[in-house]
Amino acid sequence: MAKITFKGKVEQVYNMDDTPAFLRIKVPEFKRSHCDMAAFRKHPKYGGFANSDLFAGILARIRRNTFGQYSDYLRLDQVPEGVNVDASDFLAIVSFEV
């Protein structure tokens, strides 16, 4: 399986009365640097597109399907199924397989 990994700073979001609401991480626009390209080249579905100019659009579709159409942030209390978050360091590491 092909793996996509990115790092992000965990941000605290507050309610109107200054109480903590939830934690979130900004989801970047996926690029080749976020991907395990050797695994993508061997992938049965994405292998033919891994070295083409169409790969950026495929990564955008993977991002949209995983995190939602208008979601630029990953809420840590609503992590999608199959997405792993390691928030033990200053920058959280988010990874998932496609």
Biopython code that builds the backbone (N, CA, C, O; Angstrom):
import numpy as np
from Bio.PDB.StructureBuilder import StructureBuilder

atoms = [
    (1, "MET", "N", (0.844, -1.186, 0.000)),
    (1, "MET", "CA", (0.000, 0.000, 0.000)),
    (1, "MET", "C", (0.886, 1.245, 0.000)),
    (1, "MET", "O", (1.956, 1.259, 0.608)),
    (2, "ALA", "N", (0.435, 2.265, -0.675)),
    (2, "ALA", "CA", (1.152, 3.525, -0.764)),
    (2, "ALA", "C", (0.811, 4.395, 0.449)),
    (2, "ALA", "O", (-0.342, 4.453, 0.876)),
    (3, "LYS", "N", (1.814, 5.062, 0.991)),
    (3, "LYS", "CA", (1.646, 5.826, 2.217)),
    (3, "LYS", "C", (1.885, 7.307, 1.969)),
    (3, "LYS", "O", (2.813, 7.686, 1.255)),
    (4, "ILE", "N", (1.041, 8.140, 2.564)),
    (4, "ILE", "CA", (1.202, 9.594, 2.528)),
    (4, "ILE", "C", (1.432, 10.054, 3.960)),
    (4, "ILE", "O", (0.683, 9.684, 4.864)),
    (5, "THR", "N", (2.469, 10.861, 4.168)),
    (5, "THR", "CA", (2.837, 11.342, 5.497)),
    (5, "THR", "C", (3.107, 12.845, 5.435)),
    (5, "THR", "O", (3.736, 13.336, 4.498)),
    (6, "PHE", "N", (2.623, 13.563, 6.445)),
    (6, "PHE", "CA", (2.953, 14.983, 6.564)),
    (6, "PHE", "C", (3.040, 15.355, 8.030)),
    (6, "PHE", "O", (2.532, 14.645, 8.898)),
    (7, "LYS", "N", (3.694, 16.488, 8.295)),
    (7, "LYS", "CA", (3.850, 16.993, 9.652)),
    (7, "LYS", "C", (3.102, 18.310, 9.781)),
    (7, "LYS", "O", (2.965, 19.060, 8.815)),
    (8, "GLY", "N", (2.627, 18.577, 10.978)),
    (8, "GLY", "CA", (1.920, 19.829, 11.211)),
    (8, "GLY", "C", (1.923, 20.191, 12.684)),
    (8, "GLY", "O", (2.027, 19.324, 13.551)),
    (9, "LYS", "N", (1.810, 21.468, 12.952)),
    (9, "LYS", "CA", (1.765, 21.949, 14.331)),
    (9, "LYS", "C", (0.344, 21.796, 14.862)),
    (9, "LYS", "O", (-0.626, 22.133, 14.183)),
    (10, "VAL", "N", (0.238, 21.289, 16.072)),
    (10, "VAL", "CA", (-1.065, 21.129, 16.709)),
    (10, "VAL", "C", (-1.493, 22.494, 17.248)),
    (10, "VAL", "O", (-0.759, 23.132, 18.003)),
    (11, "GLU", "N", (-2.688, 22.930, 16.851)),
    (11, "GLU", "CA", (-3.226, 24.226, 17.268)),
    (11, "GLU", "C", (-4.432, 24.008, 18.171)),
    (11, "GLU", "O", (-5.250, 23.120, 17.932)),
    (12, "GLN", "N", (-4.531, 24.826, 19.206)),
    (12, "GLN", "CA", (-5.689, 24.791, 20.099)),
    (12, "GLN", "C", (-6.713, 25.807, 19.609)),
    (12, "GLN", "O", (-6.369, 26.961, 19.355)),
    (13, "VAL", "N", (-7.971, 25.386, 19.476)),
    (13, "VAL", "CA", (-9.068, 26.268, 19.091)),
    (13, "VAL", "C", (-9.917, 26.496, 20.331)),
    (13, "VAL", "O", (-10.203, 25.564, 21.083)),
    (14, "TYR", "N", (-10.314, 27.736, 20.534)),
    (14, "TYR", "CA", (-11.060, 28.110, 21.738)),
    (14, "TYR", "C", (-12.492, 28.490, 21.402)),
    (14, "TYR", "O", (-12.788, 28.948, 20.298)),
    (15, "ASN", "N", (-13.370, 28.294, 22.366)),
    (15, "ASN", "CA", (-14.753, 28.756, 22.272)),
    (15, "ASN", "C", (-14.806, 30.251, 22.523)),
    (15, "ASN", "O", (-13.786, 30.868, 22.831)),
    (16, "MET", "N", (-15.987, 30.839, 22.394)),
    (16, "MET", "CA", (-16.153, 32.281, 22.611)),
    (16, "MET", "C", (-15.844, 32.694, 24.059)),
    (16, "MET", "O", (-15.444, 33.832, 24.305)),
    (17, "ASP", "N", (-16.026, 31.783, 25.005)),
    (17, "ASP", "CA", (-15.760, 32.116, 26.405)),
    (17, "ASP", "C", (-14.351, 31.707, 26.838)),
    (17, "ASP", "O", (-14.101, 31.548, 28.033)),
    (18, "ASP", "N", (-13.442, 31.537, 25.906)),
    (18, "ASP", "CA", (-12.033, 31.199, 26.129)),
    (18, "ASP", "C", (-11.812, 29.843, 26.777)),
    (18, "ASP", "O", (-10.788, 29.636, 27.428)),
    (19, "THR", "N", (-12.731, 28.933, 26.618)),
    (19, "THR", "CA", (-12.506, 27.559, 27.048)),
    (19, "THR", "C", (-12.012, 26.761, 25.847)),
    (19, "THR", "O", (-12.428, 27.030, 24.720)),
    (20, "PRO", "N", (-11.135, 25.786, 26.067)),
    (20, "PRO", "CA", (-10.626, 24.992, 24.939)),
    (20, "PRO", "C", (-11.741, 24.202, 24.268)),
    (20, "PRO", "O", (-12.548, 23.557, 24.938)),
    (21, "ALA", "N", (-11.780, 24.258, 22.953)),
    (21, "ALA", "CA", (-12.812, 23.547, 22.193)),
    (21, "ALA", "C", (-12.256, 22.235, 21.625)),
    (21, "ALA", "O", (-12.774, 21.160, 21.926)),
    (22, "PHE", "N", (-11.204, 22.323, 20.806)),
    (22, "PHE", "CA", (-10.616, 21.127, 20.203)),
    (22, "PHE", "C", (-9.234, 21.467, 19.680)),
    (22, "PHE", "O", (-8.854, 22.636, 19.609)),
    (23, "LEU", "N", (-8.479, 20.431, 19.312)),
    (23, "LEU", "CA", (-7.164, 20.573, 18.708)),
    (23, "LEU", "C", (-7.274, 20.271, 17.224)),
    (23, "LEU", "O", (-8.094, 19.454, 16.808)),
    (24, "ARG", "N", (-6.439, 20.938, 16.424)),
    (24, "ARG", "CA", (-6.480, 20.716, 14.983)),
    (24, "ARG", "C", (-5.080, 20.816, 14.390)),
    (24, "ARG", "O", (-4.167, 21.378, 14.995)),
    (25, "ILE", "N", (-4.936, 20.255, 13.191)),
    (25, "ILE", "CA", (-3.693, 20.307, 12.426)),
    (25, "ILE", "C", (-4.049, 20.721, 11.011)),
    (25, "ILE", "O", (-5.003, 20.200, 10.434)),
    (26, "LYS", "N", (-3.293, 21.653, 10.444)),
    (26, "LYS", "CA", (-3.534, 22.084, 9.064)),
    (26, "LYS", "C", (-3.086, 20.986, 8.105)),
    (26, "LYS", "O", (-1.984, 20.451, 8.223)),
    (27, "VAL", "N", (-3.958, 20.661, 7.159)),
    (27, "VAL", "CA", (-3.659, 19.647, 6.144)),
    (27, "VAL", "C", (-3.100, 20.366, 4.921)),
    (27, "VAL", "O", (-3.802, 21.184, 4.326)),
    (28, "PRO", "N", (-1.859, 20.086, 4.529)),
    (28, "PRO", "CA", (-1.272, 20.782, 3.377)),
    (28, "PRO", "C", (-1.798, 20.235, 2.056)),
    (28, "PRO", "O", (-2.452, 19.193, 2.014)),
    (29, "GLU", "N", (-1.503, 20.947, 0.991)),
    (29, "GLU", "CA", (-1.754, 20.420, -0.348)),
    (29, "GLU", "C", (-0.699, 19.349, -0.591)),
    (29, "GLU", "O", (0.497, 19.618, -0.488)),
    (30, "PHE", "N", (-1.135, 18.144, -0.911)),
    (30, "PHE", "CA", (-0.198, 17.040, -1.045)),
    (30, "PHE", "C", (0.663, 17.195, -2.279)),
    (30, "PHE", "O", (0.187, 17.580, -3.347)),
    (31, "LYS", "N", (1.935, 16.890, -2.115)),
    (31, "LYS", "CA", (2.909, 16.915, -3.199)),
    (31, "LYS", "C", (3.660, 15.590, -3.191)),
    (31, "LYS", "O", (3.446, 14.755, -2.313)),
    (32, "ARG", "N", (4.524, 15.403, -4.154)),
    (32, "ARG", "CA", (5.304, 14.176, -4.230)),
    (32, "ARG", "C", (6.172, 13.971, -2.994)),
    (32, "ARG", "O", (6.459, 12.833, -2.622)),
    (33, "SER", "N", (6.588, 15.050, -2.360)),
    (33, "SER", "CA", (7.445, 14.934, -1.178)),
    (33, "SER", "C", (6.711, 14.315, 0.010)),
    (33, "SER", "O", (7.361, 13.819, 0.931)),
    (34, "HIS", "N", (5.384, 14.329, 0.015)),
    (34, "HIS", "CA", (4.602, 13.722, 1.086)),
    (34, "HIS", "C", (4.387, 12.222, 0.857)),
    (34, "HIS", "O", (3.914, 11.521, 1.752)),
    (35, "CYS", "N", (4.726, 11.735, -0.318)),
    (35, "CYS", "CA", (4.367, 10.369, -0.717)),
    (35, "CYS", "C", (5.573, 9.437, -0.705)),
    (35, "CYS", "O", (6.712, 9.861, -0.901)),
    (36, "ASP", "N", (5.295, 8.163, -0.471)),
    (36, "ASP", "CA", (6.266, 7.104, -0.667)),
    (36, "ASP", "C", (6.187, 6.731, -2.148)),
    (36, "ASP", "O", (5.389, 5.882, -2.544)),
    (37, "MET", "N", (7.025, 7.381, -2.957)),
    (37, "MET", "CA", (6.896, 7.254, -4.402)),
    (37, "MET", "C", (7.207, 5.851, -4.913)),
    (37, "MET", "O", (6.641, 5.435, -5.925)),
    (38, "ALA", "N", (8.077, 5.120, -4.254)),
    (38, "ALA", "CA", (8.355, 3.749, -4.684)),
    (38, "ALA", "C", (7.095, 2.889, -4.557)),
    (38, "ALA", "O", (6.806, 2.065, -5.425)),
    (39, "ALA", "N", (6.353, 3.088, -3.473)),
    (39, "ALA", "CA", (5.110, 2.336, -3.282)),
    (39, "ALA", "C", (4.034, 2.800, -4.260)),
    (39, "ALA", "O", (3.249, 1.983, -4.743)),
    (40, "PHE", "N", (3.986, 4.114, -4.562)),
    (40, "PHE", "CA", (2.995, 4.611, -5.521)),
    (40, "PHE", "C", (3.279, 4.077, -6.927)),
    (40, "PHE", "O", (2.342, 3.811, -7.680)),
    (41, "ARG", "N", (4.535, 3.917, -7.288)),
    (41, "ARG", "CA", (4.857, 3.398, -8.619)),
    (41, "ARG", "C", (4.445, 1.940, -8.763)),
    (41, "ARG", "O", (4.193, 1.480, -9.876)),
    (42, "LYS", "N", (4.372, 1.205, -7.654)),
    (42, "LYS", "CA", (3.979, -0.206, -7.678)),
    (42, "LYS", "C", (2.496, -0.408, -7.404)),
    (42, "LYS", "O", (1.994, -1.527, -7.510)),
    (43, "HIS", "N", (1.789, 0.662, -7.051)),
    (43, "HIS", "CA", (0.377, 0.565, -6.679)),
    (43, "HIS", "C", (-0.456, 0.163, -7.896)),
    (43, "HIS", "O", (-0.243, 0.694, -8.985)),
    (44, "PRO", "N", (-1.407, -0.771, -7.728)),
    (44, "PRO", "CA", (-2.199, -1.211, -8.890)),
    (44, "PRO", "C", (-3.094, -0.124, -9.484)),
    (44, "PRO", "O", (-3.356, -0.140, -10.687)),
    (45, "LYS", "N", (-3.563, 0.811, -8.673)),
    (45, "LYS", "CA", (-4.469, 1.853, -9.176)),
    (45, "LYS", "C", (-3.715, 3.108, -9.618)),
    (45, "LYS", "O", (-4.051, 3.698, -10.645)),
    (46, "TYR", "N", (-2.699, 3.524, -8.852)),
    (46, "TYR", "CA", (-2.013, 4.796, -9.112)),
    (46, "TYR", "C", (-0.651, 4.638, -9.780)),
    (46, "TYR", "O", (-0.002, 5.639, -10.085)),
    (47, "GLY", "N", (-0.206, 3.413, -10.012)),
    (47, "GLY", "CA", (1.129, 3.176, -10.548)),
    (47, "GLY", "C", (1.388, 3.819, -11.893)),
    (47, "GLY", "O", (2.485, 4.322, -12.136)),
    (48, "GLY", "N", (0.405, 3.813, -12.769)),
    (48, "GLY", "CA", (0.583, 4.398, -14.093)),
    (48, "GLY", "C", (0.611, 5.912, -14.093)),
    (48, "GLY", "O", (1.058, 6.523, -15.064)),
    (49, "PHE", "N", (0.140, 6.527, -13.017)),
    (49, "PHE", "CA", (0.087, 7.983, -12.936)),
    (49, "PHE", "C", (1.177, 8.582, -12.060)),
    (49, "PHE", "O", (1.301, 9.805, -11.993)),
    (50, "ALA", "N", (1.971, 7.757, -11.386)),
    (50, "ALA", "CA", (2.929, 8.246, -10.395)),
    (50, "ALA", "C", (3.981, 9.164, -11.002)),
    (50, "ALA", "O", (4.452, 10.079, -10.327)),
    (51, "ASN", "N", (4.360, 8.946, -12.249)),
    (51, "ASN", "CA", (5.389, 9.776, -12.876)),
    (51, "ASN", "C", (4.823, 10.778, -13.871)),
    (51, "ASN", "O", (5.579, 11.394, -14.622)),
    (52, "SER", "N", (3.511, 10.950, -13.888)),
    (52, "SER", "CA", (2.910, 11.847, -14.868)),
    (52, "SER", "C", (2.527, 13.187, -14.235)),
    (52, "SER", "O", (2.594, 13.364, -13.018)),
    (53, "ASP", "N", (2.128, 14.111, -15.088)),
    (53, "ASP", "CA", (1.664, 15.419, -14.622)),
    (53, "ASP", "C", (0.283, 15.333, -13.984)),
    (53, "ASP", "O", (-0.134, 16.275, -13.310)),
    (54, "LEU", "N", (-0.429, 14.245, -14.176)),
    (54, "LEU", "CA", (-1.756, 14.053, -13.599)),
    (54, "LEU", "C", (-1.706, 13.680, -12.119)),
    (54, "LEU", "O", (-2.739, 13.658, -11.450)),
    (55, "PHE", "N", (-0.517, 13.390, -11.607)),
    (55, "PHE", "CA", (-0.381, 12.914, -10.237)),
    (55, "PHE", "C", (-0.805, 13.974, -9.215)),
    (55, "PHE", "O", (-1.324, 13.622, -8.157)),
    (56, "ALA", "N", (-0.599, 15.247, -9.502)),
    (56, "ALA", "CA", (-1.019, 16.316, -8.584)),
    (56, "ALA", "C", (-2.535, 16.318, -8.409)),
    (56, "ALA", "O", (-3.030, 16.521, -7.301)),
    (57, "GLY", "N", (-3.273, 16.094, -9.490)),
    (57, "GLY", "CA", (-4.729, 16.016, -9.399)),
    (57, "GLY", "C", (-5.190, 14.786, -8.634)),
    (57, "GLY", "O", (-6.183, 14.839, -7.907)),
    (58, "ILE", "N", (-4.481, 13.691, -8.792)),
    (58, "ILE", "CA", (-4.816, 12.474, -8.053)),
    (58, "ILE", "C", (-4.588, 12.683, -6.567)),
    (58, "ILE", "O", (-5.395, 12.248, -5.746)),
    (59, "LEU", "N", (-3.484, 13.351, -6.213)),
    (59, "LEU", "CA", (-3.224, 13.647, -4.800)),
    (59, "LEU", "C", (-4.281, 14.588, -4.224)),
    (59, "LEU", "O", (-4.667, 14.446, -3.063)),
    (60, "ALA", "N", (-4.747, 15.541, -5.017)),
    (60, "ALA", "CA", (-5.813, 16.439, -4.554)),
    (60, "ALA", "C", (-7.101, 15.661, -4.308)),
    (60, "ALA", "O", (-7.819, 15.943, -3.348)),
    (61, "ARG", "N", (-7.402, 14.687, -5.161)),
    (61, "ARG", "CA", (-8.600, 13.876, -4.970)),
    (61, "ARG", "C", (-8.465, 12.988, -3.725)),
    (61, "ARG", "O", (-9.433, 12.816, -2.984)),
    (62, "ILE", "N", (-7.282, 12.430, -3.491)),
    (62, "ILE", "CA", (-7.059, 11.624, -2.295)),
    (62, "ILE", "C", (-7.252, 12.479, -1.044)),
    (62, "ILE", "O", (-7.861, 12.031, -0.073)),
    (63, "ARG", "N", (-6.736, 13.708, -1.065)),
    (63, "ARG", "CA", (-6.894, 14.623, 0.078)),
    (63, "ARG", "C", (-8.364, 14.945, 0.316)),
    (63, "ARG", "O", (-8.825, 14.939, 1.458)),
    (64, "ARG", "N", (-9.100, 15.227, -0.753)),
    (64, "ARG", "CA", (-10.518, 15.557, -0.638)),
    (64, "ARG", "C", (-11.328, 14.379, -0.116)),
    (64, "ARG", "O", (-12.208, 14.559, 0.726)),
    (65, "ASN", "N", (-11.044, 13.178, -0.603)),
    (65, "ASN", "CA", (-11.790, 11.998, -0.168)),
    (65, "ASN", "C", (-11.466, 11.609, 1.269)),
    (65, "ASN", "O", (-12.324, 11.073, 1.971)),
    (66, "THR", "N", (-10.250, 11.868, 1.714)),
    (66, "THR", "CA", (-9.851, 11.481, 3.066)),
    (66, "THR", "C", (-10.299, 12.498, 4.108)),
    (66, "THR", "O", (-10.814, 12.112, 5.157)),
    (67, "PHE", "N", (-10.114, 13.792, 3.842)),
    (67, "PHE", "CA", (-10.349, 14.821, 4.849)),
    (67, "PHE", "C", (-11.579, 15.678, 4.593)),
    (67, "PHE", "O", (-11.921, 16.508, 5.435)),
    (68, "GLY", "N", (-12.249, 15.510, 3.477)),
    (68, "GLY", "CA", (-13.457, 16.263, 3.190)),
    (68, "GLY", "C", (-13.233, 17.347, 2.156)),
    (68, "GLY", "O", (-12.113, 17.820, 1.965)),
    (69, "GLN", "N", (-14.302, 17.732, 1.495)),
    (69, "GLN", "CA", (-14.256, 18.703, 0.388)),
    (69, "GLN", "C", (-13.692, 20.051, 0.816)),
    (69, "GLN", "O", (-12.816, 20.593, 0.142)),
    (70, "TYR", "N", (-14.178, 20.600, 1.926)),
    (70, "TYR", "CA", (-13.790, 21.950, 2.328)),
    (70, "TYR", "C", (-12.977, 21.953, 3.611)),
    (70, "TYR", "O", (-12.899, 22.972, 4.297)),
    (71, "SER", "N", (-12.375, 20.827, 3.936)),
    (71, "SER", "CA", (-11.653, 20.719, 5.193)),
    (71, "SER", "C", (-10.167, 20.970, 4.971)),
    (71, "SER", "O", (-9.475, 20.150, 4.368)),
    (72, "ASP", "N", (-9.685, 22.100, 5.457)),
    (72, "ASP", "CA", (-8.257, 22.388, 5.417)),
    (72, "ASP", "C", (-7.573, 21.982, 6.711)),
    (72, "ASP", "O", (-6.350, 22.054, 6.824)),
    (73, "TYR", "N", (-8.369, 21.554, 7.692)),
    (73, "TYR", "CA", (-7.831, 21.177, 8.991)),
    (73, "TYR", "C", (-8.319, 19.795, 9.386)),
    (73, "TYR", "O", (-9.429, 19.388, 9.044)),
    (74, "LEU", "N", (-7.475, 19.089, 10.106)),
    (74, "LEU", "CA", (-7.817, 17.791, 10.673)),
    (74, "LEU", "C", (-8.070, 17.994, 12.155)),
    (74, "LEU", "O", (-7.152, 18.327, 12.905)),
    (75, "ARG", "N", (-9.310, 17.795, 12.581)),
    (75, "ARG", "CA", (-9.634, 17.895, 14.001)),
    (75, "ARG", "C", (-9.195, 16.616, 14.683)),
    (75, "ARG", "O", (-9.513, 15.521, 14.220)),
    (76, "LEU", "N", (-8.466, 16.750, 15.783)),
    (76, "LEU", "CA", (-7.939, 15.576, 16.459)),
    (76, "LEU", "C", (-9.010, 14.804, 17.220)),
    (76, "LEU", "O", (-8.766, 13.673, 17.640)),
    (77, "ASP", "N", (-10.185, 15.390, 17.406)),
    (77, "ASP", "CA", (-11.280, 14.646, 18.020)),
    (77, "ASP", "C", (-12.171, 13.987, 16.964)),
    (77, "ASP", "O", (-13.113, 13.275, 17.313)),
    (78, "GLN", "N", (-11.886, 14.214, 15.676)),
    (78, "GLN", "CA", (-12.654, 13.619, 14.582)),
    (78, "GLN", "C", (-11.717, 13.078, 13.496)),
    (78, "GLN", "O", (-11.866, 13.411, 12.320)),
    (79, "VAL", "N", (-10.769, 12.257, 13.890)),
    (79, "VAL", "CA", (-9.796, 11.707, 12.948)),
    (79, "VAL", "C", (-10.482, 10.644, 12.092)),
    (79, "VAL", "O", (-11.103, 9.727, 12.631)),
    (80, "PRO", "N", (-10.377, 10.754, 10.751)),
    (80, "PRO", "CA", (-11.004, 9.756, 9.875)),
    (80, "PRO", "C", (-10.407, 8.363, 10.073)),
    (80, "PRO", "O", (-9.278, 8.217, 10.541)),
    (81, "GLU", "N", (-11.171, 7.364, 9.714)),
    (81, "GLU", "CA", (-10.725, 5.980, 9.843)),
    (81, "GLU", "C", (-9.526, 5.728, 8.936)),
    (81, "GLU", "O", (-9.531, 6.124, 7.770)),
    (82, "GLY", "N", (-8.512, 5.077, 9.464)),
    (82, "GLY", "CA", (-7.315, 4.756, 8.701)),
    (82, "GLY", "C", (-6.229, 5.805, 8.769)),
    (82, "GLY", "O", (-5.137, 5.587, 8.244)),
    (83, "VAL", "N", (-6.493, 6.945, 9.403)),
    (83, "VAL", "CA", (-5.507, 8.014, 9.533)),
    (83, "VAL", "C", (-4.853, 7.901, 10.899)),
    (83, "VAL", "O", (-5.540, 7.853, 11.920)),
    (84, "ASN", "N", (-3.524, 7.858, 10.920)),
    (84, "ASN", "CA", (-2.764, 7.755, 12.167)),
    (84, "ASN", "C", (-2.152, 9.102, 12.501)),
    (84, "ASN", "O", (-1.572, 9.759, 11.637)),
    (85, "VAL", "N", (-2.283, 9.518, 13.770)),
    (85, "VAL", "CA", (-1.734, 10.790, 14.228)),
    (85, "VAL", "C", (-0.835, 10.517, 15.418)),
    (85, "VAL", "O", (-1.259, 9.918, 16.407)),
    (86, "ASP", "N", (0.429, 10.966, 15.316)),
    (86, "ASP", "CA", (1.373, 10.869, 16.427)),
    (86, "ASP", "C", (1.679, 12.292, 16.870)),
    (86, "ASP", "O", (2.481, 12.982, 16.242)),
    (87, "ALA", "N", (1.042, 12.730, 17.950)),
    (87, "ALA", "CA", (1.191, 14.103, 18.432)),
    (87, "ALA", "C", (2.102, 14.175, 19.648)),
    (87, "ALA", "O", (1.925, 15.050, 20.496)),
    (88, "SER", "N", (3.070, 13.275, 19.748)),
    (88, "SER", "CA", (3.941, 13.244, 20.920)),
    (88, "SER", "C", (5.056, 14.286, 20.859)),
    (88, "SER", "O", (5.594, 14.656, 21.903)),
    (89, "ASP", "N", (5.420, 14.768, 19.675)),
    (89, "ASP", "CA", (6.468, 15.779, 19.533)),
    (89, "ASP", "C", (5.853, 17.145, 19.258)),
    (89, "ASP", "O", (4.633, 17.307, 19.249)),
    (90, "PHE", "N", (6.738, 18.137, 19.030)),
    (90, "PHE", "CA", (6.268, 19.495, 18.729)),
    (90, "PHE", "C", (5.442, 19.505, 17.449)),
    (90, "PHE", "O", (4.376, 20.118, 17.404)),
    (91, "LEU", "N", (5.925, 18.829, 16.408)),
    (91, "LEU", "CA", (5.162, 18.677, 15.176)),
    (91, "LEU", "C", (4.527, 17.297, 15.161)),
    (91, "LEU", "O", (5.214, 16.291, 15.334)),
    (92, "ALA", "N", (3.238, 17.248, 14.958)),
    (92, "ALA", "CA", (2.529, 15.978, 14.886)),
    (92, "ALA", "C", (2.775, 15.348, 13.520)),
    (92, "ALA", "O", (2.862, 16.050, 12.513)),
    (93, "ILE", "N", (2.886, 14.036, 13.490)),
    (93, "ILE", "CA", (3.079, 13.295, 12.251)),
    (93, "ILE", "C", (1.767, 12.592, 11.908)),
    (93, "ILE", "O", (1.251, 11.793, 12.689)),
    (94, "VAL", "N", (1.243, 12.906, 10.731)),
    (94, "VAL", "CA", (-0.016, 12.322, 10.262)),
    (94, "VAL", "C", (0.321, 11.432, 9.066)),
    (94, "VAL", "O", (1.014, 11.854, 8.140)),
    (95, "SER", "N", (-0.175, 10.203, 9.098)),
    (95, "SER", "CA", (0.077, 9.288, 7.995)),
    (95, "SER", "C", (-1.148, 8.422, 7.746)),
    (95, "SER", "O", (-1.936, 8.144, 8.650)),
    (96, "PHE", "N", (-1.285, 8.003, 6.488)),
    (96, "PHE", "CA", (-2.360, 7.094, 6.102)),
    (96, "PHE", "C", (-1.972, 6.398, 4.805)),
    (96, "PHE", "O", (-1.115, 6.869, 4.058)),
    (97, "GLU", "N", (-2.617, 5.274, 4.558)),
    (97, "GLU", "CA", (-2.345, 4.501, 3.357)),
    (97, "GLU", "C", (-3.519, 4.573, 2.396)),
    (97, "GLU", "O", (-4.677, 4.633, 2.810)),
    (98, "VAL", "N", (-3.206, 4.566, 1.117)),
    (98, "VAL", "CA", (-4.248, 4.575, 0.081)),
    (98, "VAL", "C", (-4.211, 3.284, -0.696)),
    (98, "VAL", "O", (-5.009, 3.093, -1.614)),
]
sb = StructureBuilder()
sb.init_structure("model")
sb.init_model(0)
sb.init_chain("A")
sb.init_seg("    ")
for serial, (resi, resn, name, xyz) in enumerate(atoms, 1):
    if name == "N":
        sb.init_residue(resn, " ", resi, " ")
    sb.init_atom(name, np.array(xyz, "f"), 0.0, 1.0, " ", f" {name:<3s}", serial, name[0])
structure = sb.get_structure()
